[in-house]
Structure formats: C-alpha cells, structure tokens
Amino acid sequence: MTRLFGCKGAAVAGCLLVISGCTVGAARQDTAAGPGPVSLTAFHGCGEELAALRKAAMASVGPYGLPEPVSSANGTAYPAVAAGAPPAAGMAGDAAAPAVAAPSAAPVHSGTNDYVAGVDEPDLVKTDGRRIVTVAGGVLQVIDAASRAVTGRLDLRSMGAGLGYQPVNLLLDGDHALLLVSEWPVAGDLAGPGGSWPSAGGLRLLLVDVAGRPSVLSSYTIGGELIDARQAGSTVRVVIGSQPRLIFPAQPYAATAAQRVAANRAVIARSGLDAWLPQYVETAGGVTSTGHIACAALSRPATYSGANLLTVLTFDLGSGALGSGDGISIAADGNTVYGTGSSLYVAGDERWLAEAAAAGAAIPAGKSGSAAGQQTDIYRFDVTGSGPPRLAAAGSVPGYLIDQYALSQWRGYLRVATTTGTSWALADGRPPGAQASSSAVSVLSVRGPVMRLAGRVAGLGRTERIYSVRFIGPVGYVVTFRQTDPLYTVDLSDPARPRIRGSLALTGYSAYLHPLSATRLIGIGRQADAMGHPGGLQVSLFSVAGPAAPARLATFTLPGAVSSAEFDPHAFLYWPSAHLIVLPLQVAIPVRGMPVPQGAATQPPSGPQPGALVLRISGSGITESGYITQPATRYAGYAPIERSLIIGRTLWTISAVGAMASNLTTLQRQTWIPFA
C-alpha cells in the first residue's frame, strides 16, 4: 500500500515528486552543478510496471548480468545512550521517539549504542536490565542478570540456512525478541521461475518469546538482503534490497560481449512481474501464508537500473505474529538507513552507474558523464504512526556517504556529509583516471514533499575522503583523511549559509566520533605514518567548546592493536556516571605494563590475546583501567569479545563462546558463563 505525497491511491496517475537541484550560496560555496532532479512516480498498473522494469533492466544489463546492489560502507549495523543516563546534548534528531521507561525493578543499564535516543538498532546482544539475550552458534541464549545464569536456550539451527554460521542481530521489546538472519535459500524455498533462486539471498525474521522457556511465535522469510532496521516502541521498520530472480544463460567462452548482452536481454524480455516483486512466507500458530509485495505498492524514480528494489516492511513486536509486513517498495537501490522518531531515511548512491559502464551496459539518459556514480539519492518515509510508513519526500546530493552518521535531521532540515572523487595514499600513487576527492556538507529542507537544497559548504579535505561524521545540534564535526587527519567544525546554525568554523590537523584519523558532552568528543581510529598508512589503535579526546578552535586534549595509543569499534559503533560502550569507555580489541599486542586488576584476566604470557580495553576519562586525560580477557575454550581458543554492557554495578563482556560478569569498579571477574 503505497503512500505518495497526498495521493489517495498508489496507482493515481500523475502523482509526481520533483526534487530541485538548485544551489544556494554558503561560505566556501560549492559552485559546481548539483545532481539533476529526482522524481518518484506511481505506475499506471501492473502491465506498465512490468514493461518499465524490463526496459530499465535491458538498458543496464551487461555481459555478465545486472549491476550488483551497493553494500553499506561498513557492512554492519550501527551505535548508545545508557538507559537511565541522559543523552549527550544534541545527540537525537528532532522529534525523536520518547525513550521507553524501564520497569522500576530493572536496574540502571546500558543499551545498544544507538545514533538517535529512542530509536533502537539491531545488534548482536540486547538487554532490558533483567535479562541478556544473544545468539551464539545458532543457539538463542537468555541470561538472568541477577542470578548470572542461563535461564533459557533455544536451538535455532534447524530454522534457517544461516543460523549456525553467522552473527545474528536482534531487537527486543518486552518478552519478545526479533531475530534478523541473512541466509542463502535452497532450491524450492521461495523459488523463482524454474524452482530455484539463483541471483538473490533471503532474509529470515524470527519472533521469539523469551519469557520462561523460549519459543518461536512466528517466522517470516522474504527474498532480498537486509540493509538495516529501526525500532520505536514496539514498531519495527525493516529495510531490504532485492534483485530480480532471473537465470541468465551460460555463454560459450568465445562469445562476444554483445552476444552475451543479447542473450541476457532475451531472458529479461520473457520474465514476468513475479521475478521482481519480493515474495514472502509467514508462519504463525501452525498456519502458513504466502504472498509478494503488491505491484501497486511499487513506485519509481525518473531513472533507475531495473536491477534493484528497495522495500520497507513494518512489524509489531507486541503481536504474536509477524503478518505480511505491509511492504512498500521503490525501484531504486539503497545502502544506508537513518531513523528518527518521525522519519526513516534510506539513502543509496549510484555507484551502479560506474559498474554498469565498466561492464559495457548503456547508461540511462541524464546519468552519463564524469559524475556517474557520484550522486546519492535520499528517500524519506514518515513513520509517525504504527502502521506502514508514508513515502514523504526525496532528494539528491553530490557524492557518497560513509555511513548513517553522515545524515542528521535537525529542526526541519537534513544535513548530509558526502565525498566526491577518489582518495588514495601518497605512497600508493594516483589510480588511473581518478578524480581528485573533496567533501561537502549539504543542507536539505524536509518541510514538504520536495527536499530542496537550502545551503552547502564544500572544499573539505581536498584529495581526502570522509572517515567519520558527527552532528551535534547546530554543529557538524567531519574527519577527512589521506595523510593527516583534519577535524573540521561546521557551523550549521543558518541552514542557508553553512560555514567552516575551524579545523585541527593531526596524524592518523578518527573513524568513529562519540559525544561525551556538548563540549567533548571521543575519537576512535588509527595512528598513521607520514605517508598516510594506518597503524594501531588511537583514542583521542577533543575539546570542541570553541568551534573555531577545536583542540585535542589527550590521546591513548596501542601500536599493534585494532578495535572493531572503529568500524562498528555498536562495539563501543561509554558509561557516563563512571566516565568509562570499553573497547573490544580483536587484534592486540601483549599488553605488558597495562595494569590488570586482581581476579581479572591473566596477562597473556606471549603473543596476542583479544580482550576488552577499559579506559577512564578524567578531566582532560585518558588513562587505562584494565584489560579484560575471557577464558580460553577447548575448541575456540580465545574468542574475541564482541560487545560489552553494564547492568547495575556489573560489567558484562560477550563473545561468541560465552558471557563474563566483572565488577564495574575493580574489574574483578565474578562469573563466567560458557555457551553450551
């Protein structure tokens, strides 16, 4: 059921949205022409929809198939405000969903490191302060935080092809957990034409009751790849991308590119609409129902490849069944999801254009030239209700995003940080045909169906690319890197005239920025040599009290260490009341000389050992409090710690093989719970 900008039905003719490409002056104004207009239009019925998708796919198909969907920049879900602790100033977008108060009996606890307070993100571990829920080796584990014992297990390996072999992200609402599992389907499972599914993966959702003995309430499988999901209250929006289920023929080795393209186009010409529309199977209470996204629920931009569909599904975790998902779709690609309490944004760059051109496919009209693949289209969904979202607006900016932190809704505007061109290390030399990179922050109005450009500041980090972004109220912090690490402060108080207020050049870079307060930032990243090649872990404490003169107050470095918090903010934990930071170290040097509290992990006698580094922020300094390691297991050895969380006065560390409870003050080990 498509909702198109005030149209009463999805198939209403002439329902059109055009996004202006105007440029408004700003400090260090970008005078280059912006992206062309973006439009979204409803199809005039299923017949026109099939013809249009075939035509677009024929234009973009190459000798080896359709362009692949663009994956997210970091390939993971994203970062938390501790439950019971106030968020840092300016962290939430406007109209953020109200935080759900924890029951009075639940102790103060940390949550997933979410970008926006009140909008939860899928992660490997969830807690409500009473229980800890995670999936290890295909087995759901429920730990009672008070008794520090496993109170429930559920073997899920028979439920899906991917459950025993990959991490499983989940969301939690009361006694219900939603598991999101990406998997490769088997022949006959959601089969496409010919009884197989050769060109796309699948997403399996499991709604599990975790009270008492865990049990699966409902299972939902749909063709497509999980992009991301967001939860406000009990309502979850799941965003997937899918490709048409087409079987392209094997070609003789001597076949020319033109012959291969012609054969592939013949397959497209014979395809039906069911090859494009994602199909689902839902089971609840022993009853199975099947279906697909309705053709009336699909809209299109003016130009598209026909190779990808973007679908938003809606589920109520308070229900005992997942239902159909009430999906709405766009004939577009998407790889970045950002949500507030009122809006869900899905952004996709157009790198498929460059891939298609390289594969010998034609480029759609209006998309050719040196700017191919240097544009990001953004779609905004209104999610103020609990039902299916309403497709509310769209916009476009030059360049590509690093992750969801490059987007920020604030007081009726969307701030977007992007990079255009190519950056490379000095020692590696310029790639052939590379366009020198540069970055910018664009400000789009979200008042109305057209996200028009209000202002843009450009010229950040010439020859560099963006490594991290954080928006806090009217200020944006942007880190670019090639040889040195400029931290830019961007004044966004006047949306029409954004301007650079200050910058700080450093060696190395920060790949994740976390606000400790309105005037302090923590940066997690890497050291770097004089030629720009990255080295070990670097934690930086910045003062941003004066936007015109940001300063680094302290650094903590480990030359041989790498933390997953650099590229997965969910792995980062900051506990404000104790001023503690916990970072997992996946690759660690022997930490001789680092104090290890009595009763905590033993110091590694030789060689690296993964663990969790605990740092304390005190005034203007960073000091280490300890290094926690879990016991070695017989088959897995020392498993990397993936997440950490705090419940009351206990610091929990979670790995794929077990959970460990430590005293928050002394870091002394209290309980080790191996996952059987």
C-alpha positions, 0 to 999 in steps of 0.5 A: 500500500503505497503512500505518495505525497497526498495521493489517495491511491498508489496507482493515481496517475500523475502523482509526481515528486520533483526534487530541485537541484538548485544551489544556494550560496554558503561560505566556501560555496560549492559552485559546481552543478548539483545532481539533476532532479529526482522524481518518484512516480506511481505506475499506471498498473501492473502491465506498465510496471512490468514493461518499465522494469524490463526496459530499465533492466535491458538498458543496464544489463551487461555481459555478465548480468545486472549491476550488483546492489551497493553494500553499506560502507561498513557492512554492519549495523550501527551505535548508545545512550545508557538507559537511565543516563541522559543523552549527550546534548544534541545527540537525537534528531528532532522529534525523536521517539520518547525513550521507553521507561524501564520497569522500576525493578530493572536496574540502571543499564546500558543499551545498544549504542544507538545514533538517535535516543529512542530509536533502537538498532539491531545488534548482536546482544540486547538487554532490558536490565533483567535479562541478556539475550544473544545468539551464539552458534545458532543457539538463542541464549537468555541470561538472568542478570541477577542470578548470572545464569542461563535461564533459557536456550533455544536451538535455532539451527534447524530454522534457517540456512544461516543460523549456525554460521553467522552473527545474528542481530536482534531487537527486543521489546518486552518478552519478545525478541526479533531475530534478523538472519541473512541466509542463502535459500535452497532450491524450492524455498521461495523459488523463482521461475524454474524452482530455484533462486539463483541471483538473490539471498533471503532474509529470515525474521524470527519472533521469539518469546523469551519469557520462561522457556523460549519459543518461536511465535512466528517466522517470516522469510522474504527474498532480498538482503537486509540493509538495516532496521529501526525500532520505536516502541514496539514498531519495527521498520525493516529495510531490504534490497532485492534483485530480480530472480532471473537465470541468465544463460551460460555463454560459450567462452568465445562469445562476444560481449554483445552476444552475451548482452543479447542473450541476457536481454532475451531472458529479461524480455520473457520474465514476468512481474513475479521475478521482481516483486519480493515474495514472502512466507509467514508462519504463525500458530501452525498456519502458513501464508504466502504472498509478494509485495503488491505491484501497486505498492511499487513506485519509481524514480525518473531513472533507475537500473531495473536491477534493484528494489528497495522495500520497507516492511513494518512489524509489531513486536507486541503481536504474536505474529509477524503478518505480511509486513505491509511492504512498500517498495521503490525501484531504486537501490539503497545502502544506508538507513537513518531513523528518527522518531518521525522519519526513516531515511534510506539513502543509496548512491549510484555507484551502479552507474560506474559498474554498469559502464565498466561492464559495457551496459548503456547508461540511462539518459541524464546519468552519463558523464564524469559524475556517474556514480557520484550522486546519492539519492535520499528517500524519506518515509514518515513513520509517525504512526504504527502502521506502514510508513508514508513515502514523504519526500526525496532528494539528491546530493553530490557524492557518497556517504560513509555511513548513517552518521553522515545524515542528521535531521535537525529542526526541519532540515537534513544535513548530509556529509558526502565525498566526491572523487577518489582518495588514495595514499601518497605512497600508493600513487594516483589510480588511473583516471581518478578524480581528485576527492573533496567533501561537502556538507549539504543542507536539505529542507524536509518541510514538504514533499520536495527536499530542496537544497537550502545551503552547502559548504564544500572544499573539505579535505581536498584529495581526502575522503570522509572517515567519520561524521558527527552532528551535534545540534547546530554543529557538524564535526567531519574527519577527512583523511589521506595523510593527516587527519583534519577535524573540521567544525561546521557551523550549521546554525543558518541552514542557508549559509553553512560555514567552516568554523575551524579545523585541527590537523593531526596524524592518523584519523578518527573513524568513529566520533562519540559525544561525551558532552556538548563540549567533548568528543571521543575519537576512535581510529588509527595512528598513521605514518607520514605517508598516510598508512594506518597503524594501531589503535588511537583514542583521542579526546577533543575539546570542541567548546570553541568551534573555531578552535577545536583542540585535542586534549589527550590521546591513548595509543596501542601500536599493534592493536585494532578495535572493531569499534572503529568500524562498528559503533555498536562495539563501543560502550561509554558509561557516563556516571563512571566516565568509562569507555570499553573497547573490544580489541580483536587484534592486540599486542601483549599488553605488558605494563597495562595494569590488570586488576586482581581476579581479572584476566591473566596477562597473556604470557606471549603473543596476542590475546583479544580482550576488552580495553577499559579506559577512564576519562578524567578531566582532560586525560585518558588513562587505562583501567584494565584489560579484560580477557575471557577464558580460553575454550577447548575448541575456540581458543580465545574468542574475541569479545564482541560487545560489552554492557553494564547492568547495575554495578556489573560489567558484562563482556560477550563473545561468541563462546560465552558471557563474563560478569566483572565488577564495574569498579575493580574489574574483578571477574565474578562469573563466567558463563560458557555457551553450551 
